[in-house]
């Protein structure tokens, strides 16, 4: 499987300051109406890229986080794709710390064993999330889905943090841990 456990990953947009603000408003300022245009943008991306999956699995939040927020932004975005969405097939069983500011290795450790599949998985699935930073969450999900029977895991996100920005996040986290 190489560096990534998933087979294909595409993001509709680059994670700019403006897009960061929009996603932040969706997730933390209860602006759920923003999920519709973000989902529509994602649908256009899915239609022009070589996706083969016919079942969409949104990245799950831990139940305590979803209860606090009142919704799962990945699920709201995924619903706009016009495809079957299996929102409860994958569960986040471990209430992981926020990935923000963690190094790649810390993210990997943080996510180890965090997900479980509750049901049968076959063929090709599309995992949907809002932001792709280092791919740690999506890698762990892809490994979990493949162990449960998925032949191929494709990833579709609204935004992608450029690789140099993801490395900056890791570098600043490393400096913070030294101080």
Secondary structure, DSSP 8 states (H G I E B T S, - for coil): -TT-SSSEEEEEEE--HHHHHHHHHHHHS--TTHHHHHHHHHHHHHHHTT----EEEE----HHHHHHHSS-HHHHHHGGGSS-B-TTSEEE-S-----TT--HHHHHHHHTT-EEE-S---SEEEEEEEEESSSHHHHHHHHHHHHTT-SEEEEEEEEE--HHHHHHHHHHHHHHHH-
